[in-house]
Amino acid sequence: MKNITDLILENEGLIYKIINKYKNYFELEDLYQVAVIGIIKAYKNYKENYNTKFTSYAYPYILGEVIKYINEFRS
């Protein structure tokens, strides 16, 4: 497995693709930090034998954390 910092840097494009939808409503830095939590959770649960790319596996984790943050922010 890779170093988590390298993994985050390699997937910044995916992170920004997800969080750019919400940048007009929330701070980009906050969204980025929440998205990194999603990457870390995906990294901990990902197994090489899943026959899927890490980015495909991580996408729902990242989006889920961002949506959870938005919902907590609203309430």
PyMOL CGO cylinders between C-alpha atoms (Angstrom):
from pymol import cmd
from pymol.cgo import CYLINDER

trace = [
    CYLINDER, 0.00, 0.00, 0.00, 1.04, 3.58, -0.61, 0.3, 1, 1, 1, 1, 1, 1,
    CYLINDER, 1.04, 3.58, -0.61, 1.83, 6.42, 1.72, 0.3, 1, 1, 1, 1, 1, 1,
    CYLINDER, 1.83, 6.42, 1.72, -1.45, 8.20, 2.54, 0.3, 1, 1, 1, 1, 1, 1,
    CYLINDER, -1.45, 8.20, 2.54, -0.01, 11.64, 1.69, 0.3, 1, 1, 1, 1, 1, 1,
    CYLINDER, -0.01, 11.64, 1.69, 1.00, 10.46, -1.78, 0.3, 1, 1, 1, 1, 1, 1,
    CYLINDER, 1.00, 10.46, -1.78, -2.43, 8.92, -2.25, 0.3, 1, 1, 1, 1, 1, 1,
    CYLINDER, -2.43, 8.92, -2.25, -4.15, 12.20, -1.36, 0.3, 1, 1, 1, 1, 1, 1,
    CYLINDER, -4.15, 12.20, -1.36, -1.92, 14.17, -3.72, 0.3, 1, 1, 1, 1, 1, 1,
    CYLINDER, -1.92, 14.17, -3.72, -2.52, 11.68, -6.54, 0.3, 1, 1, 1, 1, 1, 1,
    CYLINDER, -2.52, 11.68, -6.54, -6.27, 11.99, -6.11, 0.3, 1, 1, 1, 1, 1, 1,
    CYLINDER, -6.27, 11.99, -6.11, -6.55, 15.77, -5.75, 0.3, 1, 1, 1, 1, 1, 1,
    CYLINDER, -6.55, 15.77, -5.75, -8.19, 15.96, -9.16, 0.3, 1, 1, 1, 1, 1, 1,
    CYLINDER, -8.19, 15.96, -9.16, -10.97, 13.68, -7.98, 0.3, 1, 1, 1, 1, 1, 1,
    CYLINDER, -10.97, 13.68, -7.98, -11.33, 15.62, -4.75, 0.3, 1, 1, 1, 1, 1, 1,
    CYLINDER, -11.33, 15.62, -4.75, -11.64, 18.95, -6.54, 0.3, 1, 1, 1, 1, 1, 1,
    CYLINDER, -11.64, 18.95, -6.54, -14.02, 17.50, -9.11, 0.3, 1, 1, 1, 1, 1, 1,
    CYLINDER, -14.02, 17.50, -9.11, -16.39, 16.55, -6.29, 0.3, 1, 1, 1, 1, 1, 1,
    CYLINDER, -16.39, 16.55, -6.29, -16.07, 19.63, -4.08, 0.3, 1, 1, 1, 1, 1, 1,
    CYLINDER, -16.07, 19.63, -4.08, -16.15, 22.28, -6.82, 0.3, 1, 1, 1, 1, 1, 1,
    CYLINDER, -16.15, 22.28, -6.82, -19.93, 21.84, -7.04, 0.3, 1, 1, 1, 1, 1, 1,
    CYLINDER, -19.93, 21.84, -7.04, -20.27, 23.23, -3.53, 0.3, 1, 1, 1, 1, 1, 1,
    CYLINDER, -20.27, 23.23, -3.53, -17.56, 25.91, -3.48, 0.3, 1, 1, 1, 1, 1, 1,
    CYLINDER, -17.56, 25.91, -3.48, -20.06, 28.75, -3.87, 0.3, 1, 1, 1, 1, 1, 1,
    CYLINDER, -20.06, 28.75, -3.87, -21.84, 27.73, -0.68, 0.3, 1, 1, 1, 1, 1, 1,
    CYLINDER, -21.84, 27.73, -0.68, -19.05, 26.47, 1.57, 0.3, 1, 1, 1, 1, 1, 1,
    CYLINDER, -19.05, 26.47, 1.57, -15.37, 27.20, 2.12, 0.3, 1, 1, 1, 1, 1, 1,
    CYLINDER, -15.37, 27.20, 2.12, -13.22, 25.25, -0.34, 0.3, 1, 1, 1, 1, 1, 1,
    CYLINDER, -13.22, 25.25, -0.34, -10.63, 24.47, 2.32, 0.3, 1, 1, 1, 1, 1, 1,
    CYLINDER, -10.63, 24.47, 2.32, -13.27, 22.97, 4.63, 0.3, 1, 1, 1, 1, 1, 1,
    CYLINDER, -13.27, 22.97, 4.63, -14.67, 20.87, 1.80, 0.3, 1, 1, 1, 1, 1, 1,
    CYLINDER, -14.67, 20.87, 1.80, -11.16, 19.70, 0.90, 0.3, 1, 1, 1, 1, 1, 1,
    CYLINDER, -11.16, 19.70, 0.90, -10.49, 18.57, 4.46, 0.3, 1, 1, 1, 1, 1, 1,
    CYLINDER, -10.49, 18.57, 4.46, -13.77, 16.67, 4.60, 0.3, 1, 1, 1, 1, 1, 1,
    CYLINDER, -13.77, 16.67, 4.60, -13.00, 15.05, 1.24, 0.3, 1, 1, 1, 1, 1, 1,
    CYLINDER, -13.00, 15.05, 1.24, -9.61, 13.93, 2.55, 0.3, 1, 1, 1, 1, 1, 1,
    CYLINDER, -9.61, 13.93, 2.55, -11.40, 12.16, 5.39, 0.3, 1, 1, 1, 1, 1, 1,
    CYLINDER, -11.40, 12.16, 5.39, -13.36, 10.29, 2.72, 0.3, 1, 1, 1, 1, 1, 1,
    CYLINDER, -13.36, 10.29, 2.72, -10.13, 9.33, 0.92, 0.3, 1, 1, 1, 1, 1, 1,
    CYLINDER, -10.13, 9.33, 0.92, -8.66, 8.03, 4.18, 0.3, 1, 1, 1, 1, 1, 1,
    CYLINDER, -8.66, 8.03, 4.18, -11.76, 5.96, 4.93, 0.3, 1, 1, 1, 1, 1, 1,
    CYLINDER, -11.76, 5.96, 4.93, -11.72, 4.52, 1.42, 0.3, 1, 1, 1, 1, 1, 1,
    CYLINDER, -11.72, 4.52, 1.42, -8.00, 3.74, 1.75, 0.3, 1, 1, 1, 1, 1, 1,
    CYLINDER, -8.00, 3.74, 1.75, -8.57, 1.83, 4.99, 0.3, 1, 1, 1, 1, 1, 1,
    CYLINDER, -8.57, 1.83, 4.99, -11.35, -0.28, 3.49, 0.3, 1, 1, 1, 1, 1, 1,
    CYLINDER, -11.35, -0.28, 3.49, -9.97, -0.81, -0.02, 0.3, 1, 1, 1, 1, 1, 1,
    CYLINDER, -9.97, -0.81, -0.02, -8.65, -4.24, -0.96, 0.3, 1, 1, 1, 1, 1, 1,
    CYLINDER, -8.65, -4.24, -0.96, -6.55, -4.78, -4.08, 0.3, 1, 1, 1, 1, 1, 1,
    CYLINDER, -6.55, -4.78, -4.08, -8.61, -7.84, -5.03, 0.3, 1, 1, 1, 1, 1, 1,
    CYLINDER, -8.61, -7.84, -5.03, -11.84, -5.82, -5.45, 0.3, 1, 1, 1, 1, 1, 1,
    CYLINDER, -11.84, -5.82, -5.45, -11.18, -5.64, -9.23, 0.3, 1, 1, 1, 1, 1, 1,
    CYLINDER, -11.18, -5.64, -9.23, -11.89, -1.91, -9.31, 0.3, 1, 1, 1, 1, 1, 1,
    CYLINDER, -11.89, -1.91, -9.31, -9.74, 1.19, -9.51, 0.3, 1, 1, 1, 1, 1, 1,
    CYLINDER, -9.74, 1.19, -9.51, -9.16, 3.03, -6.25, 0.3, 1, 1, 1, 1, 1, 1,
    CYLINDER, -9.16, 3.03, -6.25, -10.73, 6.21, -7.63, 0.3, 1, 1, 1, 1, 1, 1,
    CYLINDER, -10.73, 6.21, -7.63, -13.95, 4.39, -8.48, 0.3, 1, 1, 1, 1, 1, 1,
    CYLINDER, -13.95, 4.39, -8.48, -13.99, 2.87, -5.01, 0.3, 1, 1, 1, 1, 1, 1,
    CYLINDER, -13.99, 2.87, -5.01, -13.16, 6.16, -3.26, 0.3, 1, 1, 1, 1, 1, 1,
    CYLINDER, -13.16, 6.16, -3.26, -15.69, 8.36, -5.07, 0.3, 1, 1, 1, 1, 1, 1,
    CYLINDER, -15.69, 8.36, -5.07, -18.72, 7.38, -2.92, 0.3, 1, 1, 1, 1, 1, 1,
    CYLINDER, -18.72, 7.38, -2.92, -16.66, 7.73, 0.26, 0.3, 1, 1, 1, 1, 1, 1,
    CYLINDER, -16.66, 7.73, 0.26, -15.57, 11.25, -0.66, 0.3, 1, 1, 1, 1, 1, 1,
    CYLINDER, -15.57, 11.25, -0.66, -19.03, 12.33, -1.81, 0.3, 1, 1, 1, 1, 1, 1,
    CYLINDER, -19.03, 12.33, -1.81, -20.60, 10.79, 1.28, 0.3, 1, 1, 1, 1, 1, 1,
    CYLINDER, -20.60, 10.79, 1.28, -18.34, 12.73, 3.62, 0.3, 1, 1, 1, 1, 1, 1,
    CYLINDER, -18.34, 12.73, 3.62, -19.00, 15.97, 1.76, 0.3, 1, 1, 1, 1, 1, 1,
    CYLINDER, -19.00, 15.97, 1.76, -22.77, 15.46, 1.86, 0.3, 1, 1, 1, 1, 1, 1,
    CYLINDER, -22.77, 15.46, 1.86, -22.60, 14.53, 5.54, 0.3, 1, 1, 1, 1, 1, 1,
    CYLINDER, -22.60, 14.53, 5.54, -20.69, 17.75, 6.22, 0.3, 1, 1, 1, 1, 1, 1,
    CYLINDER, -20.69, 17.75, 6.22, -23.24, 19.81, 4.29, 0.3, 1, 1, 1, 1, 1, 1,
    CYLINDER, -23.24, 19.81, 4.29, -26.14, 18.22, 6.17, 0.3, 1, 1, 1, 1, 1, 1,
    CYLINDER, -26.14, 18.22, 6.17, -24.47, 18.79, 9.55, 0.3, 1, 1, 1, 1, 1, 1,
    CYLINDER, -24.47, 18.79, 9.55, -23.72, 22.38, 8.58, 0.3, 1, 1, 1, 1, 1, 1,
    CYLINDER, -23.72, 22.38, 8.58, -27.37, 23.05, 7.75, 0.3, 1, 1, 1, 1, 1, 1,
    CYLINDER, -27.37, 23.05, 7.75, -28.79, 21.70, 11.00, 0.3, 1, 1, 1, 1, 1, 1,
]
cmd.load_cgo(trace, "trace")
